[in-house]
Amino acid sequence: MDEQSNEHDDKSFIKEWWTKFKGLWYYYRGWKWLIFIGMSLALLMSTYLVIIAKTTSVSTLQEGLMSTTTVYDIDDDPAGTLAAQQGTYVTLDQISPQMRETVVTVEDKRFYEHNGFDTIGIGRAFVRLLINRDTSGGGGSTLTQQLAKNAFLTLDQTFQRKFKELFLALEIEKQYTKDEILEMYLNHSYFGNGVWGVEDASWKYFGHAANSLDYNESMVLTGMLKGPSLFNPIDDYDAAIDRRNVVATVMENEGKISAEDADYIRQLSIPLYDGYVSTDSHEYPFYFDAVINEAVNLANIPEADLLSKGYRIYTNLNVNYQWSIDSAYENNSWLFNDDGTGEPLVQSASVVVDPSTGGVMAVYGGRGDYVYRGFNRATDMYRSPGSTIKPLAVYTTALEKGYQVRSMVPDVVQGYGSDNYAPENYDRQTDPEGEVPLYYALAQSKNTSAVYLMDEFGVNESVKKLNQFGIQVAEEDQSLTLALGAMSQGVSPLQLANAYASFANRGVRIESYFIRYIEDAQGNVVYDNRRPNKHMVMTPNVAADMTSMMLDTYGGYGTGYGAGPDYGYLAGKTGSTEVSEGNMETRDRWMVGYTPDFVIVTWSGLDNVDDGSLDELMPTGMGQLFNIQTTNLMANSPQSSFNVTYASQMEIATNDVEDTDWGERMNNFLDQSAIWLEEAWQGIQSVGSDLWNTATDFINQLN
């Protein structure tokens, strides 16, 4: 009884509610409001889609498809191309009439009649959406819509994407003729097995150009458009035959070929012959990877656009220097005691920088199997620099504080600082006299002398100087151990090369970069870095004295003796790090060398400290590798001479460098001032924003 009563109450409530709703609906003219809201939403949606269509680079579509993104070297000569979803572009008259007719008949039979969308096809897709809740069955997209999808949109099957596709198709139809659209479609379609475009597909599957495709071959290729991985004859011959036969039936039903011809074609085999020759688009994988990274991160060009829209990228690549580095690795795997394939235990990386411009001229990112845009040890790896930090953190500052090339400095083991830090030299030896000349302490990489000097003028001074060299020092590393390169965050080979370039460039550091400028397919400059930031690190005189001291590194007095080039003069520094505290086995080896023409940094080491000791795996290979690299570089460089000599041969206390290039120094000053002003303005804006937020919060609290 209670259940019947409750059921009756529920029905009474629903009836009462429905009566009130109908009254309100009629009173407020609900249908009119519903229609108004629907029309408003439709207007907003249409406006949104029109804006998308108008702001998409439809006008440059054909030019982008016809051209590839080309990378140019320092001499503005083409060094290679970047390509994605692009094959050999051919004009419509270079594609056989049979292929053109088959594609239009099967894929979009009203192609030459509609203005970008087919109402009948859209109707079929809409019915399928209502029945199946998706549009995966196709049937609603014209060739123009498919071109819009392939060129501008993702491949997800959603209603929103269909609307975008439609509006873009309308815009494409306004910009291009039907034949131009068909030409772009056939050149931008994927045909499986990594092949894009009908020309390369014709070579891949039949061994000849697209202008001689017959009906049988045209039907095979057209059938593949529905599913390139499913219906290509290399991967599934039987499926390709079945799909070809379906296409033949469509052609027969549409009256394009006779029943006899259709039957004849259905009996034919597919004349497979792979005549496609895939060539590498460039020879410099690590350099091109770095170029892509810089374009994406600094020029804000999406990778997909960069690879497919015909940009011209002008870089600092010196192909002769790049060969000098690459060949040293490729032809001398024995130096590392392996064959250089797979994942070698001993890794290595090198980078070459132009000291006068900061431009990166060559880069080698790592040994073993190459991975596209993988980990590049020359640019992405940060390791403790060992003694290569000494010229930057210690000796430059020492000269600026009044020391001279031949000033005497202690070479004794003694404690410094609050923790009584007392380092020994790498060979456990000290000079019997207890002191050595400054240049000798650097050439012999004396740990005792370096720590003494840093303690003398203060760790903070070294931190400031390293900052000028472009190297940031974490707070936990700001101690006397910094003099020996103990850095938890480390430095990259590129950072080190950029810092050392200051010595070869009269004390001026120019921030390193790969790309000079980028043009789009129409020749408009869309990114320009031809005036990179400059930093005055030291005076030309200090730079000259540092060069004199570092010439002895690869001369008779230095730790790099025998590792320099077979001829010519090379300044620089060597360094190494230990596996761990208390474990004296070597984990990293560094060699830095420079001339007025180039700066090279090479690192060799272990990714995993458990892999062993570099002393055993590569006992002498580092010096031999660097000798080959620098000899090659010397042979391919202008061989500009230093205007200073070895510190050990100097008869004067300091080099007398005449600073006559006032125009250049004024430009450097103005460039640096612009950087300071920009940083100051950003600081003012930040402070202003904080004050405004504080004031706003205070007022809100009062209210």
C-alpha positions, 0 to 999 in steps of 0.5 A: 500500500505504501509503495502504491502511495509513493508511486502516485506521489512521484507521478503527481510531482512530475505532472505538476513540474511538467505543467509549470515548465510548459507554462514558463516555456510558452510564456518566455517563448522558449523555442525562440530562445532556443533558436537564438542560442543555437544561431549564436553558437553557430555564428561564434563557431563559424567566426572561429573557423573562419579566423583559423582558415584566414590565419593559416598560411594557405597562400604559401602551401604550394610553395612550401610543398615544392621546396624543402628546408635547406641548411646553408654553411658559413659560405652560404653554400647548401649543406643539406636539407631537412625533410618531413612528409615530402618527396620529389615534387613534380608538376601535374603534366609529369603525372600520367593522365591515367593516374590523375583520372583514377584518383579523381574518380575513386577519391572525389568524383565531383572534384571539378564540380564542388567548391571544396566540399561535397554536400552529398559526401558530407551527408553520408558522413553525418548519417554515419556519425549519428549511427556509429558515433564517429566519422571513421568510415570516411566518405565526406572528405574531398581531395581538397579537404584531404590536402587541408588535413594532411598539410595543416591538421592532425589525423584525429577523427573528430567533428571539430577537426572536420569543421576546420578541414572544411573551412580550410578547404574553402580557403584553399579553393579560393587560392588555387585552381583545381589542377593546382590542388590535385597536383599538391594532393598527389605530391603530398600523399603518403604511399607507405614504406617511407615514401611521400608523393606519387613520383617517389611512389612510382619509383618505389613500387614500379621502377619508373617515373610517374609520367608513365604510370598505366591504369593497372599501376595507377589503380594500385597506387590509388588503392593505397591511399585508403591505407598505405600500410595495409594495401601496399604490395610490398607489405601485403601483395594479396591485399594490394591485389584485392584493393586494386580490383575494388578500384577497377570496379569503381572505374568500370561503374563510373564509365571510365573504363569498359567492362572488358578493360576492367576484367583484363586489369583484374587478371593482371599481376602487380609488376613490382620493381623497387627503383627508388634510391633514398639518399641522405639529406645531409652529412652532418647529423649532430650539427643539423640536430643542434640547428633544429633545436635552436630553431625550435627553442630560440626562433620559436618555429615548430619542428613540423613547420621547420621540416616541411615549409621550405625555410632557408637556414643560414648557419656557421657550419664550416664543412671542412672543420666538421670533416676534420672532427668527424674523420678523427672519430670515424677512422680511429675507433682503435683509440677507444679500444672498440669498434665505435658501434652500439653503445661504446663504454668510452664516450667522446664529444667535440665542438669547434667555435669561431672566436671572432663571431662566437659561431659554432663551426663543427660539432660531434655529439657522441660515439655509437649509433646515431639517434635523431635529436638524441643526447648531444654530449657536446651541447647537452652534457654537463661534467666537471671541467677539472683543470680546464677551469684554472685559466678561467677561474684563477689565472685570468683573475690573478693577472687582473689583480697584478700578477705577471707572467713570471711572478713567483707563486708557491708550490707547496702542500699546505692548508687553506681556508677554514677547512684547511684544504690542502691539495696535492699536485696530480703527480704528487710532486712539488718544486724543490724551491717551493715556488714556480713562475706563474706561467709554469704553474699553469703549464704544469697544472699545479693544484697547489699554486691554483688554490693558493691564488684563489685563496689569495684573492677570494673565491667570490672573485673567481665566481664573478669572473666565471660568470663573465665567461658565461659559466654559473657556479652553484652556491654549494660549489663556491669554495676553494675546490672550485680552483680544481674544477669541482663543480656539481653542475659542471659545464658543457663542451660548448660552454667551455669553448665559448669561454676560451674563445675570449682569449683568442678574441682580445678578451671579448666573449661572443655568445655561441650560436649555430644559426645566423638567420632564417628566411621563410619560403618567400625570402622574408627573414623570420629570425636574425642572430647576426649580432649576438650578445658580446661580453667584455671579459678582460682587457686585450693585454690580459688576453695576450698574457693568458695566451702566452702562458697557455701556449706552453701547455702544448709546448715543451713545458705543458701537460699537453705536450705531444697532443697538439697539432703536427705543425703550427702553434696551439694554446689551451689547457688540459684537464681530468676528473676522478671517478669519485672522492678517494678513487683516483681512477680517471672518469673524464679527460678534457683538452682545450685548444685554440688559435686565432682561427678556431677553438676546439674542446674535446671530452672523453669519458665514461657515462657510467662510473661502474664501467671501469677506469678511463686509464685502462680503457683509453690509456693514450687515445685522448692525446692521439685523438686530439693530435689528429683533430687539431692537425686536421683543423690546422690543415683546413684553417687560414693558419693565422699566427699569434701575435705573442710568443710562449711565456717561457720565451718572453723576455719582458714581464707582460705583452704590450698589446696596443689597443687601437681598435677603438671602433670595435671596442665602442661597439662592444661597449654599446652592445654590453650597455644594451644588455645591461639596460635590458636587464635593468628594465626587466628588473624594474618591471619585476619590482613594479609588478611586485609593488602593484601586487602588494598594493592590490592585496593591501587594498583588498584586505582593507575592503 
